[in-house]
Amino acid sequence: LWHRQLPMAAQILTTDQTVIYASDGNVTVMHSNNGSLVWHLHFASTPVEPLAMAHGNIYVASFDSSVSAFNANTGAFLWRHKLPALAYEPIIASDTIIYIHASDHAIYTLNTVTGAPLWPKPATNIFTFVVVQGTTYIVTMDSEIEAFDVNGTSLWHRQLPSTAIQPMIVASGVIYTGTTSGTVYALRASDSALLWRYATQIQ
């Protein structure tokens, strides 16, 4: 249908009608049916993580520790928020909340429409996290698993007996996580109750 030469290490996001890519301080949006330009923006600071899209907006984290939002159809600037640290994992965006795991091992939450901070204080000491149906499940650097509601209120927490490893998976109301001891744990997502554990041969 069409082709276009992209910069090396370009970050690509697609929708039904557009192809969006970011590289070397630029964000470019093209029509998916013919590759023609929709809009283009140049950033003073290079985007550092894969783009996120929700609520009709594109969200970009940059090397200057900021997160910016643009209208996906027009490229119009919406807002910019400066974080205390650099975002170093892909932004997770829902219709109402943006979740950013930063280099200070904290999770910051922003309103998708205004960019205003949401949680009273960020969750800290984070190793990894996932968001499922508005609940945020985190594993800390101390191998604790904790759940937060949409307002940042802690729902429960549980200490794992050994160091957690990635990834953590949440599916059908169950959290699955592994540890360096070679054990896989299945916890009930609603209250962290242990459902089962399995000791693998890999340690």
Disulfide bonds with the S-S distance in Angstrom:
none
